[in-house]
Amino acid sequence: MTHRELADLRTELAHRSKWNLGYFWSGFLFWVFVAATGSALPLSHARVYWLVGTFFIFPVAVAMSKLVGADPFGKGNALGELVGYTHMSVISLTFPLVLAAFVYLPEALLLVMAIAYCVDFYVMTWAFGHRIFGLHATMRVVAVTVIWFAVPSWRTTVLPAVVAFAYLGTALALPFLRARWLKQRSGAQSA
């Protein structure tokens, strides 16, 4: 694949997928739900809602994508398919860790989910051609790790709120960053 072909795939994907904006809104809603249940219920009950809630992330992401006019799958675009396969691989390969935390170490469940559910963001950085996704993942992992180890009393309330805030910030920034990125690409193509 030439540099030009890669640039064309990224541009097409940016137009169609809107950089997975619907997925970020879904992530925001999920982590708000996690924070709310974590503050209202004991860990023994909240963890059940958290685990069940993970199965709603994808359908809500598809619905949110449709709501914002984005193609949630990027079918026919090699980069879009790579992002999709990577995301599904991360979810399926880390599910045993999520399940192990759920059963044997419930207090670590949110740490595991907060980290596992953003591992694929580094592939998105390459596929979409913008560092916002990798920055989101890096800041998120550092923040939740610090909270989990340094302030254990914040694990079920502040930790998910921080992840929700990271999703919100990214979801709000994506349309502006994407528009600027597309403008730079159109300027580079016309030059």
One Martini backbone bead per residue (centre of mass of N, CA, C, O) as a GRO file, in nm:
protein
  191
    1MET     BB    1   0.096   0.037   0.024
    2THR     BB    2   0.062   0.354  -0.024
    3HIS     BB    3   0.054   0.663   0.099
    4ARG     BB    4  -0.189   0.753  -0.073
    5GLU     BB    5  -0.380   0.516  -0.006
    6LEU     BB    6  -0.382   0.567   0.296
    7ALA     BB    7  -0.495   0.854   0.283
    8ASP     BB    8  -0.760   0.777   0.139
    9LEU     BB    9  -0.867   0.583   0.358
   10ARG     BB   10  -0.870   0.790   0.589
   11THR     BB   11  -1.061   0.992   0.458
   12GLU     BB   12  -1.300   0.807   0.413
   13LEU     BB   13  -1.328   0.723   0.714
   14ALA     BB   14  -1.378   1.005   0.828
   15HIS     BB   15  -1.645   1.046   0.678
   16ARG     BB   16  -1.799   0.780   0.764
   17SER     BB   17  -1.720   0.738   1.089
   18LYS     BB   18  -1.633   0.986   1.259
   19TRP     BB   19  -1.426   0.846   1.449
   20ASN     BB   20  -1.624   0.683   1.635
   21LEU     BB   21  -1.830   0.864   1.794
   22GLY     BB   22  -2.050   0.662   1.896
   23TYR     BB   23  -1.856   0.505   2.085
   24PHE     BB   24  -1.792   0.742   2.277
   25TRP     BB   25  -2.082   0.785   2.372
   26SER     BB   26  -2.118   0.501   2.483
   27GLY     BB   27  -1.887   0.512   2.686
   28PHE     BB   28  -2.000   0.740   2.849
   29LEU     BB   29  -2.267   0.605   2.935
   30PHE     BB   30  -2.145   0.360   3.073
   31TRP     BB   31  -1.965   0.519   3.289
   32VAL     BB   32  -2.201   0.660   3.421
   33PHE     BB   33  -2.341   0.403   3.510
   34VAL     BB   34  -2.106   0.298   3.681
   35ALA     BB   35  -2.093   0.539   3.876
   36ALA     BB   36  -2.384   0.521   3.978
   37THR     BB   37  -2.376   0.226   4.083
   38GLY     BB   38  -2.117   0.262   4.263
   39SER     BB   39  -2.265   0.482   4.454
   40ALA     BB   40  -2.546   0.305   4.520
   41LEU     BB   41  -2.391   0.029   4.542
   42PRO     BB   42  -2.268  -0.244   4.622
   43LEU     BB   43  -2.023  -0.429   4.487
   44SER     BB   44  -2.185  -0.701   4.469
   45HIS     BB   45  -2.400  -0.556   4.276
   46ALA     BB   46  -2.257  -0.367   4.073
   47ARG     BB   47  -2.090  -0.579   3.913
   48VAL     BB   48  -2.333  -0.693   3.760
   49TYR     BB   49  -2.406  -0.435   3.605
   50TRP     BB   50  -2.135  -0.400   3.467
   51LEU     BB   51  -2.128  -0.665   3.310
   52VAL     BB   52  -2.398  -0.631   3.164
   53GLY     BB   53  -2.332  -0.348   3.038
   54THR     BB   54  -2.117  -0.444   2.828
   55PHE     BB   55  -2.345  -0.565   2.628
   56PHE     BB   56  -2.443  -0.250   2.549
   57ILE     BB   57  -2.221  -0.093   2.404
   58PHE     BB   58  -2.253  -0.177   2.107
   59PRO     BB   59  -2.554  -0.110   2.048
   60VAL     BB   60  -2.522   0.186   2.134
   61ALA     BB   61  -2.302   0.259   1.930
   62VAL     BB   62  -2.472   0.210   1.680
   63ALA     BB   63  -2.697   0.410   1.750
   64MET     BB   64  -2.512   0.661   1.780
   65SER     BB   65  -2.401   0.652   1.495
   66LYS     BB   66  -2.671   0.697   1.355
   67LEU     BB   67  -2.736   0.968   1.500
   68VAL     BB   68  -2.450   1.103   1.374
   69GLY     BB   69  -2.398   0.974   1.077
   70ALA     BB   70  -2.241   0.700   1.111
   71ASP     BB   71  -2.029   0.445   1.026
   72PRO     BB   72  -1.980   0.171   1.243
   73PHE     BB   73  -1.786  -0.027   1.034
   74GLY     BB   74  -1.630   0.029   0.755
   75LYS     BB   75  -1.709  -0.117   0.513
   76GLY     BB   76  -1.456  -0.153   0.259
   77ASN     BB   77  -1.248  -0.049   0.468
   78ALA     BB   78  -0.954  -0.153   0.581
   79LEU     BB   79  -0.934   0.028   0.837
   80GLY     BB   80  -1.216  -0.022   0.950
   81GLU     BB   81  -1.179  -0.328   0.975
   82LEU     BB   82  -0.938  -0.317   1.164
   83VAL     BB   83  -1.081  -0.176   1.395
   84GLY     BB   84  -1.303  -0.387   1.433
   85TYR     BB   85  -1.123  -0.638   1.481
   86THR     BB   86  -0.966  -0.522   1.716
   87HIS     BB   87  -1.198  -0.471   1.904
   88MET     BB   88  -1.308  -0.763   1.914
   89SER     BB   89  -1.043  -0.887   2.013
   90VAL     BB   90  -1.015  -0.735   2.276
   91ILE     BB   91  -1.282  -0.821   2.400
   92SER     BB   92  -1.243  -1.134   2.377
   93LEU     BB   93  -0.946  -1.152   2.512
   94THR     BB   94  -1.039  -0.988   2.790
   95PHE     BB   95  -1.284  -1.136   2.918
   96PRO     BB   96  -1.139  -1.331   3.114
   97LEU     BB   97  -1.038  -1.098   3.294
   98VAL     BB   98  -1.310  -0.982   3.366
   99LEU     BB   99  -1.423  -1.244   3.488
  100ALA     BB  100  -1.205  -1.286   3.703
  101ALA     BB  101  -1.259  -1.023   3.851
  102PHE     BB  102  -1.555  -1.069   3.912
  103VAL     BB  103  -1.502  -1.333   4.086
  104TYR     BB  104  -1.202  -1.280   4.248
  105LEU     BB  105  -1.168  -0.933   4.195
  106PRO     BB  106  -1.392  -0.692   4.212
  107GLU     BB  107  -1.211  -0.434   4.275
  108ALA     BB  108  -1.065  -0.474   3.972
  109LEU     BB  109  -1.276  -0.446   3.743
  110LEU     BB  110  -1.248  -0.144   3.659
  111LEU     BB  111  -0.952  -0.151   3.584
  112VAL     BB  112  -0.972  -0.363   3.365
  113MET     BB  113  -1.183  -0.218   3.187
  114ALA     BB  114  -1.038   0.059   3.150
  115ILE     BB  115  -0.799  -0.077   2.998
  116ALA     BB  116  -0.912  -0.289   2.793
  117TYR     BB  117  -1.120  -0.068   2.648
  118CYS     BB  118  -0.829   0.085   2.510
  119VAL     BB  119  -0.617  -0.080   2.346
  120ASP     BB  120  -0.731  -0.011   2.044
  121PHE     BB  121  -0.655   0.298   2.021
  122TYR     BB  122  -0.377   0.263   1.879
  123VAL     BB  123  -0.494   0.169   1.611
  124MET     BB  124  -0.664   0.422   1.565
  125THR     BB  125  -0.433   0.616   1.536
  126TRP     BB  126  -0.334   0.492   1.273
  127ALA     BB  127  -0.595   0.467   1.102
  128PHE     BB  128  -0.679   0.784   1.139
  129GLY     BB  129  -0.421   0.981   1.189
  130HIS     BB  130  -0.450   1.031   1.516
  131ARG     BB  131  -0.355   1.095   1.862
  132ILE     BB  132  -0.616   1.105   2.045
  133PHE     BB  133  -0.645   0.800   2.113
  134GLY     BB  134  -0.373   0.753   2.260
  135LEU     BB  135  -0.410   0.978   2.466
  136HIS     BB  136  -0.658   0.871   2.598
  137ALA     BB  137  -0.539   0.599   2.691
  138THR     BB  138  -0.301   0.703   2.855
  139MET     BB  139  -0.452   0.889   3.054
  140ARG     BB  140  -0.646   0.675   3.157
  141VAL     BB  141  -0.447   0.467   3.269
  142VAL     BB  142  -0.304   0.652   3.463
  143ALA     BB  143  -0.549   0.749   3.628
  144VAL     BB  144  -0.663   0.468   3.721
  145THR     BB  145  -0.405   0.368   3.854
  146VAL     BB  146  -0.373   0.586   4.064
  147ILE     BB  147  -0.645   0.554   4.198
  148TRP     BB  148  -0.634   0.252   4.272
  149PHE     BB  149  -0.364   0.280   4.450
  150ALA     BB  150  -0.398   0.569   4.611
  151VAL     BB  151  -0.748   0.565   4.612
  152PRO     BB  152  -0.954   0.325   4.707
  153SER     BB  153  -1.224   0.495   4.772
  154TRP     BB  154  -1.252   0.567   4.440
  155ARG     BB  155  -1.307   0.312   4.260
  156THR     BB  156  -1.648   0.328   4.231
  157THR     BB  157  -1.656   0.650   4.146
  158VAL     BB  158  -1.412   0.816   4.027
  159LEU     BB  159  -1.300   0.629   3.817
  160PRO     BB  160  -1.553   0.624   3.625
  161ALA     BB  161  -1.569   0.933   3.599
  162VAL     BB  162  -1.300   0.967   3.452
  163VAL     BB  163  -1.374   0.794   3.208
  164ALA     BB  164  -1.620   0.956   3.126
  165PHE     BB  165  -1.465   1.223   3.086
  166ALA     BB  166  -1.282   1.116   2.861
  167TYR     BB  167  -1.510   1.055   2.665
  168LEU     BB  168  -1.633   1.334   2.654
  169GLY     BB  169  -1.386   1.491   2.557
  170THR     BB  170  -1.350   1.326   2.297
  171ALA     BB  171  -1.635   1.360   2.176
  172LEU     BB  172  -1.611   1.677   2.162
  173ALA     BB  173  -1.335   1.686   1.990
  174LEU     BB  174  -1.368   1.519   1.727
  175PRO     BB  175  -1.514   1.710   1.526
  176PHE     BB  176  -1.285   1.924   1.525
  177LEU     BB  177  -1.041   1.745   1.456
  178ARG     BB  178  -1.159   1.622   1.198
  179ALA     BB  179  -1.205   1.885   1.041
  180ARG     BB  180  -0.909   1.974   1.049
  181TRP     BB  181  -0.792   1.723   0.917
  182LEU     BB  182  -0.953   1.743   0.651
  183LYS     BB  183  -0.850   2.024   0.573
  184GLN     BB  184  -0.551   1.947   0.555
  185ARG     BB  185  -0.593   1.731   0.334
  186SER     BB  186  -0.717   1.918   0.117
  187GLY     BB  187  -0.472   2.111   0.107
  188ALA     BB  188  -0.258   1.894   0.027
  189GLN     BB  189  -0.401   1.800  -0.240
  190SER     BB  190  -0.404   2.098  -0.381
  191ALA     BB  191  -0.076   2.144  -0.370
   0.00000   0.00000   0.00000
